[in-house]
Amino acid sequence: MTNTKHNQLNISDATENNLKHVDVSIPHQSLTVITGVSGSGKSSLAYNVIFRESQRRFLASFSSFSRQYLGKLEKPKVNDITGLQAALAINQKTAVANPRSTLGTM
């Protein structure tokens, strides 16, 4: 039997932007969709918590000489993040003229 805690991303007590003390577990090696009404914190969770922390950890692995040219990234407002894998960026550019359109709109 495998320990499921190591097979998932666990975020506890996220309080970025619209998120109010949110706990989330997202399984690895699966497609996960974040849905909700406008203003519910979908982008805050995806970009301001998961991606920013992943990027911060990736840049922390660089030498101190390299980091001095990159600037410092702030840690997201969370109690704990475990099971975070390498950063993956998705460009949110769309062909739709509406600036509120996202990757899902396309």
Buried (B, 14 or more C-beta within 10 A) or exposed (E): EEEEEEEBBBBBEBBBBBBEEBEBBBEEEEEEEBEEEEEEBBBBBBBBBBBBBBBBBEBEEEEEEEBEEEEEBEEBBBEEBEBBEEBEEEEEEBEEEEEEBBEEEE
